Amino acid sequence: MELVKLTERICYLPDDPMRERPLLAHIRGERFSLAIDAGYSAEHLAIFYSALDAAGLPGPDFTALTHWHCDHSFALHAIRGCGVACARTNEQLRRVRAENAAGGYRERMMRDRFFSVEYAGDKPLVIAAADIEFERTLTLDLGGVTAELFVVDSPHTDDSVCVLVPEEGVLFLGDAIYGDYHNNAWIDPARLSRLVDTLERVEFEQCLPSHSHPHPKAATMRFLRMKLGGC
């Protein structure tokens, strides 16, 4: 799979719906580079890194997690550079790591059809927390371009983080606009309403949900308002 060039500084490996793998993105600064999400497994991450190498792009110095769910974070142990996550994400990862060490997590998750393919057989499951932790917001100066990480209220999970690259007019949404994975994709209208209010105040031209392709801000806000009206 090849990288898609979004802007002069941003490219991404598209999501893979057949494997429920989210997109993985690369933001290139003059001093540092940042990846968005670590990927589902070391195999998923290796595909991303091979694509970066083929494009002549540097490996990431930092990898920011949009939330703790396995498809976004379970390759964190294999990243180049340092992982970055909000405190809630790290808390969840440590909880899942303890559950996995006790022998319960893998057995439970093997009922998920995507997880059972990603971790078939004896493929190791290594769960790591991020090296750098923040509470609500964090700004990374990559050199000539910045990445603004901020926690949002989301119907998907309580540790959702969006990443704004203001110089490029791009917002990474993670899975913030989706329903609750652990509750049959149910959408809490109050949380969705607060997310809509937050995104209205953020200045961006286009955004990327982790399991889709880029959308203009106007189209995204129309979609979210329609979804809110249907709740």
Secondary structure, DSSP 8 states (H G I E B T S, - for coil): ---EE-SSSEEEE--BTTTTB--EEEEE-SS-EEEE---SSHHHHHHHHHHHHHTT----SEEE-S---HHHHTTGGG-SSEEEEEHHHHHHHHHHHHHHHTT-HHHHHTTSHHHHHHT-TT--------SEEESSEEEEE-SS-EEEEEE---SS-TT-EEEEEGGGTEEEEETTTS-BGGGTTB--HHHHHHHHHHHHHS--SEEEETTS--EEHHHHHHHHHHHHHT-
